[in-house]
Amino acid sequence: MALLRAFWGRELRKAEYMRFGQHVNAKASGHGNGMEYQNGTKVPALEAHLTELEEKKAGLIVPEEESIGEYYEIRSQLDELGKDLRAVITHPTYALPFLQPGRLVTVKHGDQDFGWGVVVNFTQRAAPKNNKSAIAAFEALPPQEKYVVDVLLHCAKGSTAGKSPETPASGAFRPCLAGQEGEPLVCPVLLSTIASIGQLRVHLPKDLRQLSGRETLWKTVLEVKRRFPKGIVLLDPIANMNIKDVKFKELVERIATLEKQLEAHSLHSDPRLPTLYDSYAQKQDLVAQIRVLKKTLGAAQDVMQMDELKCRKRVLRRLGFASTEDVVEIKGRVACEISTGDELLLTELIFNGVFNNLLPEQCAALLSCFVFTEKSEQSTKLKEELAGPLRTLQEIARRIAKVAKESKMPVDEEEYVQSFKVELMDAVLQWCRGAKFVDICKMTDQFEGSLIRVFRRLQELIRQMAQAAHAIGNTELEAKFTKASEMLGRQNSVIFCSSLYL
């Protein structure tokens, strides 16, 4: 049975959907509203799970919790700033001059930390030929992913070094765990996986194809580590690598300040630190799970409140999604096709013909307002080709909010309208028109990972909009959304490709 999801406000959308059956009148359906029934059976399980998590949290006693909490917060900030620092120092402009054979570097990919290794060589990846989409995808790659560095690493027994960092075989080498016997291998890794660059270089044996040569080189690395028990000295990004950017200097200063705070902390040299830190991190994970579960539980309980249910049904009737007998109309059936964005507003946009006179890329740009939820400090000034459709969206959103308020729904009209963020509209438009990913990143203050997540959600929303257009037999609009989906999801683009292997 098709279900109509209706929700009001960005916060409720995050928590839970309000669903109505095809026949939303409880008496006519015979067994009550579908969502009310569903939540009636789900609430006990949610409450039991919440109790279980809270008992775990209460039973997890962390000694000196306040103090370790301060340490945890400082280290979390350092981890985030460290990612920004790494993105700069691994840029080819700064990194390549120092990646001579014999240079000591550390390699880290996700949760795989290989520790120190030795640079053997680096090469620039060849751009694909005779394939426009592949060429465009390659050009859109971050500069750090256009270079491959051959590094001697201490790998787990049985590892094999592939010839390319993009093939599954190349992901067959794994770091050797502490206390286990490993073997040194020369592995191709992306420049983006270089975590730090040391000041020291070591002499390379003539032939690293032989195991004996690799073992000799690895023994040299172990000897260097022995001579520097406090850690191998790193290249100074400002003094040695000559990075003069003012913002980068501020980043380095901020990191230095936090590192001093960390070193001055009373627990920094405490032998209990690893145990305390892991316990506190585990407790924070439980706190996060409890927070999410409480929101889900609260939303499920809210849906069961009949007064709110009546208000929601009233809104659906006034907007034409359901009849006076509470039977879902054509608008409601269209809304059933959409779950990634605000179904009511998106359906109203379709039935008001907002997309009819827009180009496919303009449609994609406008739809980005429904999937972008990150904080942004940038000021956005749109050209009329986007500003016009945005005004229409906001006008219709205000009308929906007014109907909801008149139906006694707790909706803040201005907050609801402003919840549809415009900061990525121009970036999406330019991407659909062929702009490079690196240029898109310069148009916004969002991190690359955030952009990729938003674009993938947008792709799903556009697919649902095409299904909605198909549901009402509007083949022209369906074709337009399909074209927008193709423009957004370039074949082999960095946004929609699978995760890169080492």
ABEGO torsion letter per residue (X at the ends): XBBBBBBBEAAAAAABBBBBBABABAAAAGAEBAAAAAAAAAAAAAAAAAAAAAAAAAABBBBGAAAAAAAAAAAAAAAAAAAAAAAAAABAAAAAAAABBGBBBBBBBEABBAEBBBBABBBBBBBBBGBAAAAAAAAABBAAAABBBBBBBBBBBGBBBBABAABAAAAABBBBBBGBBBBBBBBBBBAAABABBBABBBBBBABAABAAAAAAAAAAAAAAAAABAAEBBBBBAAAAAGBABAAAAAAAAAAAAAAAAAAABAAAABAAAAAAAAAAAAAAAAAAAAAAAAAAAAAAAAAABAAAAAAAAAAAAAAGABBAAGBBBAAAAAAAABAABBAAAAAAAAAAGAAAABBAAAAAAAAAAAABABBBABBBBBBAAAAAAAAAAAAAAAAAAAAAAAAGBBBBAAAAAAABBAAAAAAAAAAAAGBBAAAAAAABABBAAAAAAAAAAAAAAAAAAAAAAAAAGBAAAAAAAAAAAAAABBBGBAAABBBBBX
